[in-house]
Amino acid sequence: MIVPLLILLAIISGSAVVLVRAPRQQIVALGVNGLVLALLFAVLLAPDVALAEIVVGAAITPLLFLVTLSSMRMDRRREPEA
């Protein structure tokens, strides 16, 4: 009963990553998608894959995207001074 629900949530969260237009909202959707996939892996008795998904898919990748996005916005603020 819970596996089909998690698969449906994975489809919805994956679609949200693609369909959302704002970069910050895409990053949040990517983190949520990583958490949903980690839950799915845990329910399917793959705890090692679930832990890797939590670390990489739900934490490190969104964090790197946030850092990159914030550094790009800081570069835009510096350009008008020239």
Rosetta blueprint (number, residue, H / E / L):
1 M L
2 I H
3 V H
4 P H
5 L H
6 L H
7 I H
8 L H
9 L H
10 A H
11 I H
12 I H
13 S H
14 G H
15 S H
16 A H
17 V H
18 V H
19 L H
20 V L
21 R L
22 A L
23 P H
24 R H
25 Q H
26 Q H
27 I H
28 V H
29 A H
30 L H
31 G H
32 V H
33 N H
34 G H
35 L H
36 V H
37 L H
38 A H
39 L H
40 L H
41 F H
42 A H
43 V H
44 L L
45 L L
46 A L
47 P H
48 D H
49 V H
50 A H
51 L H
52 A H
53 E H
54 I H
55 V H
56 V H
57 G H
58 A H
59 A H
60 I H
61 T H
62 P H
63 L H
64 L H
65 F H
66 L H
67 V H
68 T H
69 L H
70 S H
71 S H
72 M H
73 R H
74 M H
75 D H
76 R H
77 R H
78 R H
79 E H
80 P H
81 E H
82 A L
